[in-house]
């Protein structure tokens, strides 16, 4: 009889397990997003992770590569074809179309959804990820475009970045459409040009020039001396708002077909993580999938993994601080009841307390507290219970202080 084969402990390829330290970092990112965005008047929304598959196949909903090769699509038990969302923009368009007549525009909405794409896992690109989405819906003003870029910039600064750490590159679909129209390119050639521009950073310069010349485009046409009017206006607005690291870059066009105007990306300037951090733009036509009446919109998105990499290469990752402030070690089985009473009193006083069950030696209980990065330890024994006096040990410095049971909660609540 053979021994039963054990299951692998490895997660599915391209996804992550979030152990407490990893989850704490994710929570830090989410907290920074929420705090910054809500200061600008944005409100959070959410939706199911499942969408009808046709949402991503409809014309203009997604680019062909994502819709056909990168989605997790399957039949549910009712034989309906559903997809795990690869991004949030079609969903927010659907939601706004559902209640367009009830909503007060402009909307300032954000979400932090879990998304899935079936692609080759690599640095900064996974099959499952969390993505911050920021949108202004219901405004045609370029001031809305500038605000979305401004709040992306504010989030980067809130994470500890300086302007020299990243560059905001702004392009224009209007400019690109003008080039296509001027050259008389047909729909297929225009699409090839957009794809080439989107891939430009990953191509050799000679290969790029060769490929655009093959469709009748000279590289000089894609590098005007002055920014187009929409980009120039946004750049001026950003400078007035204190954003000074934004530049015009005609190669920024974004890959999705639904973009219609100003487009932009925030690029990490670090050589070990030189990639896009935020990316977005104006998408005034996407609601046409659901409604004849248009709602203009502009938005941006950023993945949690690329921002984690940004923080990591600059030593900006916050230290892990567990929510538990105090570990109660139990000197003996007879002290457990007294420790439980003390723990309950402290929790009612607002202190986050973890209580050992006294199943291990005292030295091992102290090691457990250290492994969990809990900053303070208190040993509960018969003498402490009888005298109502407890010694609090700082596990980082080793220093100790004595408190009465009544003063313990006050001490922990005054800690920063």
N, C-alpha and C positions, 0 to 999 in steps of 0.2 A: 504494500500500500504506500503510495507516494504522499509526501507531505503536501498539503494544500498550498497552492501558490498564493503568495500575499499580493495585495494590491500595491501599486506604486504610490509613493508619497509625493510624487511630482505633480504640480498643477498642469492643467491643459496648456499646450504650447501657446505662448504669446499673451498669457494672462498672469496676474500676480496674486499671491497671498499677502494680506495686510496684517502682519503681526502688530502688537500694540505700538511699537515705535514707528512703524510705517503708517499706521492709521493716525497716529498723532500728527505726523507731517501732513498727511492728507487733510486732516481737520484744520491744521494751521493755514494751509492754502485756502480752504473753503472759508474760514473765518476772515482772512484778509480780503478775499473777493467780496464777501457780503458786507463787511464794514465799509470798504471803499465805495462800492456801488451804491449802497443805501444812503451814503452821504451826498451822492449826486441825484438822489430821487428815484433810483431804480427799485423795482419790486420783483420778488422771486415767484416763478411759476414752475410747474412740473407736468409731466405726462407719462403715460405708460411706456415701458421699454419696447413694447410690441406695436407695430403699425401694419396696416395692409400693405402687401408687397407692391401693389400698383402705385403707391405713393412715390416710390423711388424709380419707377419705370416711366412715369408720365413725362412728356416732353418738357424739358426745362427744370425738372425736379432734381436731377443729379447728372453728373457726367457719366458717360457710358461705361468707363472702367469700373467705377464704384458699383453702379447698379447691376452690372452683369457678372462681375468677377469677385467683388469684395464684400458682398452682403451675406449674412447668415439668414437664409430664407428656407422655410419648411412648411409643410402642411400640418395644420392643427387637427384635432380629432374630428372636427366638423368639415374636413376637407377644404378649409379656407387657407389660402397662401399668405403667410405672415412673415415679417422680417424684423430681426433685432435691429433697432435704429443704428445706422452708421454715422448719423449726424442729426442736429436738432432743427435746422432751418426749415425743412418741409413740414415738420410737426408744428412749429410756431405759426407758420403760414396757415396750416389747417385750423389751428385753434382760433386765430384771429378771424378767419373767414367764417367760422361757426357763429361768432358773436359780434360781428363787425358793427351792427347797428346799436349794440348796447354799450360798446366800449367808448371811453373818452380819449380821443387822440390829441396829441401824440402819446403813445405808450412808451414807457421806459421799462423794459422787462429784462430779467436775466434768469438763467437756469444753470445748474451744474449736473447734467445728466451723465449716466453711464452709457457708453457707446461701444459698438462692435464693428470691426472691419476684418475680413479675412484677407490678410496680406502678410508678406514676409516680415516676421518680427526683427527689429533692429533697434539701435540706440534711438530713443525718442519716439519710436513708432511701434505700438503694440496692437494686438488684436482686440483687447479690451482696454478701455481708458475712460477717464473722467474728463469732461470737456466743459470749460466755462463758456457760456454763450451770452453775449450782450447785444441787445437790439433796441433801436428806436423805430417805432412803427407809426406811420401817419404823418410824416413830415418830409417835404421835398427840399427843405432848406439845407444848404451846405454847412450851416452851423451844426446840424445834427451829425453830419459826417465828422466834423471837427470834434464834437463832443465824444463820440464813440472812440476816436483815437486818443483824445485827452484822458478818458477814464482808463484806457488800457495803459497809457503812460503812468497814470497815478497808481495803478495796481503794481506796476514794476517798482516804482519808488517805495511803495508800502512794503514790498518784499525785501527791501534793503539795497536795491540797485541804484546806481547813479546814471546820469544821462550818457556818460561815456561808455557804459557797459552795453548799450544797445542802440541801434539806429532804426528810425521809423522811415520806411521807404514807401512812397506814395506814387501810384500810377493812375491811369485813367482808361476805362473801357471806351469812353467817348473818343479819346485820342486814337485808340487802336481802331475803332470803327471808322473813324475819318480816314485813316491810312488805307484800310480795306476798300472803302468806297472810292477814294481817290485813284487807287490802282485798278479798280474795276474787278477785284477778285470775286470769284463765285463763292458759294457757301462752303464748298469742300476746301478750297484754297484758304479761305478765311479761317476755317476751323484748324487747318494745319498750322497756320501762322500762330494762332492762340496757343496751340499745344507746344510748338517750338519755343515760344516765349516763356511759357510756364516751366519748361524743362531746361531753360538756358543755363541756369546755375550748375546743372549736372552735366553739361556738355562741354567738349573742347571748343574753344573759340572758333577755330577753323571749320569744325563740323557744323557749328551753328550758322556761320556765314554761308557755307556751301548749301545748307538745306533751305535757308530763306531765299537765297538767290534762285534756287530751283523752282520756287513758286512765284518768282518775279518781284521780289522785294529787296531793295538795297538797304544795307545796314544803316546808312546815314539817315534814312527816313524814320528810323526807330530811335533816333537820338537827337531830338530837337534842342536848339540852343536855349530856349525858354520853356518853362512848363506850360501846358495847356491851361485855359482859364479856370477850369474847375479845381485843378490841383493848386494853382497859384493862390486862389481864394482861400482854400483850406490851409495852406502853409502860412498865409498871413494871419488867419484866425488862431492857429496854434501858437505862433510867436506871441500874439497878444495875450494868450493864456499861459505863457511861461514855458511852453514846450519848444525847445530850441534844437532838438536832435532829429528833426524831420527833414527829409530831402525828397526831391522828385527823382523817380527812377522809372523810365518808360518800360523797362522789362517786367515790372510788376503788373500782372494781368489777372492773377488767380485762375485756378483751373476750372471752376464750376461755371456752367453756361448761364446761370441765372443772374450773374453780376451785370450791372447796367451802367455804372458811372465810376465814381472814385473807388479805387481799390487800394489796399495797403497791407504791409506786413511789418512786424517788429522783428528785427534780426539781432540775434546775440552776436556780439563782437569778439567773444572769446574764441581763440583758435581751436580749442578742444570741444566747442559746442556751437560752431558757426552755422546756425540754422534759424528758421523762422520760429518765433515764440507765439505771437498773435498773428492772425490773418483774417481779413474781412473786406467789406465794401458795401456798396449800395446795390440793392436788389429790388427794384421797383415793380417788376412784373411777375414775381413768383405767385402772388395770390390769384393770378389768372387761371391757375389750375383748378380753383374752386369757385370763382366768382368773376363776373364780367366787370364789376366795379373794382378798380385798382386801389391798393393801399401802399403808398411808397414806404420804403424801409431801408435801413442801413444797420449793419451789425458786424460783429467780430467774434472770434472764438480762440481759445487757447487750451491745449491739453495739459493735464497734470504732470505727465512724465517729462515733457520738454522743460517745464518750469522747474521741476525737481533737479534736472540736469543743470539748468542755469544756476540754481542756488549752490549745487554741489561743487561745480568747478571754481566757484568764488568763495568757498567756505562760508556761505551764508545760511546753511541749514541750521534751523534753531535747535538748541539742545533739547533732548527728550526730558520732559517734565511730566511725570505721571500725575493723574488727578488725585491719587491717594497721598495724603500728607503724613500719616502716622501709621506705623505698624505696631500692633500690640502683641508682644511675645508673652507666652504663658509659662511661668516657672514650674508649675506642676499641675496634675489633673485637678487637684482640689482648688486651684486658683481660677479655673476656667469660668466658673459661674460669676465670680467677681469681675473678671475681665469682660464678660459679656455685658454686665451692667454698666461698666465704665464706657465700653464702646457705644452702647445705646445712648448714654448721656451725652457723649461727645458728638455723636451724629445729630442728635436733636439740637445741639449747639452750633451746627453748621460745619463740623469738621469731618473731612473724608478719612475714614478709618478702616483698615483691614485687620482682621483678628485672626491670629493663628489658632488652630484647634488643639495645640499642645501634643501633637502626635510624635514630635521629634525633639531631640535634645535642644537645649536653649541655644547652643552655639550654631546649630543648623537652622534654627528659626531666624537668627540674626543674619545668616548668610542668605536666607530666602528674601528678607527685606532688602538686602543689598542688590540681589539679582533683579529685583523689581524696580530698582532705582528709587525706592521710597526714601525720602530725606530724613525722617525722624523715626526713632524706635523708643518704645517704652516697655519695660518688663514688669509684668503684673505677677506679684507673689503674695504670700500670706502677710508678710511684714508691710508691704505697700497698702494692701487692702485694709489692714488693721489701723494703720496710722493715717490713711487717706493722703499719703504723700508719695509722689511719683517722680522718678528721674527720667527726664527726656534727653535722649542722646542724639546729637547731630551726626549722622552716619558718614558725612563727608569730612568733617573736621575732627570728630571724636569728642567734641566738647559736650558737657552735660550741665543741665539745670534742673533744680527741684521745684515742683509746684504742688499745691494742694489740688485735690480733685476739682474744686470749684473754680480754680484759676486756669486750668488746662485749656478749656475752650477759648478763653480770652487770649491766651498766648498764641494759639494757632491762627486765630482770626485776625490778629494784628500783623502776621507775617505778610510780606509782599508777595 
